Each structure stands twice: as C-alpha cells, then as structure tokens.
Amino acid sequence: MNRSRANRRIIIVVAVAALLVAGGIMGTLGPVRVVFDHTVVPVANGFAAAGATAGEALTNLSRVSSLARDNARLERENADLRQRLAADAETRSDNELLRRQLGLDVAGAPRRVGAEVVLFSPDSYRQFVTINKGSKSSVAPGMAVMSEGVLIGSIVDVQASTARIMLVTDPEFKIAAKDQDTGASGILRGQLGNGLVLDEIGQTETVKPGDSVTTAGLGGQVPPGLLIGSVQSVNTRANVVFQSAQVETEFRVGKLRFVDVVLGQ
C-alpha cells in the first residue's frame, strides 16, 4: 500500500516536471516567468541588499565604537602627558630656584648667598625689605641683591643674622649702569611707582628702546654685568648736556620671597 502511494507521488512529480519543460519549450510559461522576474526576484534582491547593508552598518558601528574607545584612551594619555610635563616644568623651576639660592653658579660667575625675605616695610616713599642673612654669612653694606635674574636693590644695613635691602624702586636708590648693547653709561635711579630712569647719559651716546641695561661695576662692591632691565623709551632734548632713558624692570615687590646677595668674584 505504501509502495503504491510512493509510486504515485513519483509519477506526479515527473509529470509536473514534464509539463514545465514542455511549457517552457512552447512558451506558455512566459507570463509566469515575467511575474516571477518582477516580483520574486526584486524582493529576493531587496532582501539580499538589505542583508548586505545591515552587515555594513554593523561593521561600521563596530569601527565607530572602536574609534571612540581609542579616542578616549588617547585623551587620557594626553591628559596624563600634560600633567607630567607640568610637573616636570614645576620641578625644573623649583630646582633652578634652589640652585640660584644655594649659589650653585657656573665658574667665573659672582659668588652669591641665598636668603629669604622676612620683613617687608615699604611706605608711601621709601622701599626696604629685610632678609635672614647678615654678617655671619659674609653679607656687607653696598652689595648687590638679585632675584630671579634681575637686580632688585643693594644692602644698606647689616646685623649678624639679618640685613636690610634698599629696593631699586626707592627714590633714593642709585647705581652706575650702562646700555649693554651700545656701551652708553649713566646713573640708574629709582622712581617710586614709575619704574627706573637711567640719566646722565652723554648726548653723543646711543641708547635704543629694547636694549638691556646692566650694572657698570664702577667701584664699590657691585660687579659689572648684572641685569637690571631694558630700555623702554629715550628722552632727548636739545641744548641739554645729558639725555635719559626710562628703564623697565621685571622685578615686582609683591612676588619677592627669595633673593641672592652677590658677594663678588
């Protein structure tokens, strides 16, 4: 019974296949093929394209996610690097400050002793500070005092363990100075609230804005070549013996904490 049923199914399949072949040969399946080509094939192609697009989208999403992770990692590394650079710069600055205060200068440079400002006593006219080094540390009146590479004043009074400095901004301060670029010399004087002035410069001397002004080292205990500031402007008038120049200094009283007393060569 089962064998006869199976035989019937085989006969039916063979007959249908024969009809399809015959229809294809005779052209009677043309409309069916047209419908197949315009419905089933586009739908199948659409599913295939959608599958490909979805695959590409998933691939792109994976790439974007990977790029986002890489970008976040690079930002963290960049932040860490900036922090390390800032810390290194701070360490270098501290080391340089300590080096200057300890007098670890190159051979041939003036000997110095580091000190800390312990008293600041300016008034509306005079400008003085007191440091924690005195005669026990070989500090003596007339010695130049530096801070962060520029002249800030000179020693006027000395005790065993302290000394008083007259700042360059004091109206009574004066020192022999020169234009390092041209060699023109004069007397540098303090001007309270108005920078410094280099006056008594000969009319035939050349002084230009931007030139560096340093100590001249003419007598006393102040060596030559200590940086004071730079020329800001030049005041020249006819029929006068001398010309003068306004000098700008980087020294700021409010930032003064550590100083170097220049002991000499």
SULJO-V11905 format. One record per pair of residues at least 24 apart in sequence whose C-alpha atoms are under 7 Angstrom apart, sorted by the first residue. I is the first residue (numbers start at 1). J is the second residue. D is the distance in whole Angstrom. If there is no record, write none. Layout:
# SULJO-V11905
I_J_D / I_J_D
This chain:
# SULJO-V11905
101_259_7 / 101_260_6 / 109_265_7 / 110_262_6 / 110_263_7 / 110_264_5 / 110_265_4 / 111_262_6 / 111_263_5 / 111_264_5 / 111_265_6 / 112_260_6 / 112_261_5 / 112_262_4 / 112_263_5 / 113_260_5 / 113_261_5 / 113_262_7 / 114_259_6 / 114_260_5 / 114_261_6 / 115_258_6 / 115_259_5 / 115_260_6 / 116_257_6 / 116_258_5 / 116_259_6 / 117_257_5 / 117_258_6 / 125_192_7 / 126_170_5 / 127_166_6 / 127_167_6 / 127_169_7 / 127_170_5 / 128_164_7 / 128_165_5 / 128_166_5 / 128_167_6 / 129_164_6 / 129_165_5 / 129_166_7 / 130_162_7 / 130_163_6 / 130_164_4 / 130_165_6 / 131_162_6 / 131_163_5 / 131_164_6 / 132_161_6 / 132_162_5 / 132_163_7 / 133_161_5 / 133_162_5 / 133_163_6 / 134_158_6 / 134_159_5 / 134_160_5 / 134_161_4 / 134_162_4 / 134_163_5 / 135_159_6 / 135_160_5 / 135_161_6 / 136_160_5 / 136_161_6 / 139_263_7 / 142_220_7 / 142_221_6 / 143_221_5 / 143_222_6 / 143_261_7 / 143_262_6 / 143_263_7 / 144_222_6 / 144_261_6 / 144_262_5 / 145_259_7 / 145_260_6 / 145_261_5 / 145_262_6 / 146_259_6 / 146_260_5 / 146_261_6 / 147_258_7 / 147_259_5 / 147_260_6 / 149_227_7 / 150_227_5 / 150_228_5 / 150_251_7 / 151_226_7 / 151_227_6 / 151_228_5 / 152_251_6 / 169_195_7 / 169_196_7 / 176_215_6 / 176_216_5 / 176_217_7 / 176_218_6 / 177_213_7 / 177_214_6 / 177_215_4 / 177_216_4 / 178_213_6 / 178_214_6 / 178_215_6 / 178_216_6 / 179_207_7 / 179_211_6 / 179_212_6 / 179_213_5 / 179_214_7 / 180_211_7 / 180_212_5 / 180_213_6 / 180_214_6 / 181_211_6 / 181_212_6 / 182_206_6 / 182_207_7 / 195_247_7 / 195_248_6 / 196_246_6 / 196_247_5 / 196_248_6 / 197_244_7 / 197_245_6 / 197_246_5 / 197_247_5 / 198_244_6 / 198_245_5 / 198_246_6 / 198_247_7 / 199_243_6 / 199_244_4 / 199_245_6 / 200_242_5 / 200_243_6 / 200_244_6 / 201_242_5 / 201_243_5 / 201_244_6 / 202_241_7 / 202_242_5 / 202_243_6 / 203_241_6 / 203_242_5 / 203_243_6 / 208_234_7 / 209_233_5 / 209_234_7 / 221_264_7 / 223_264_7
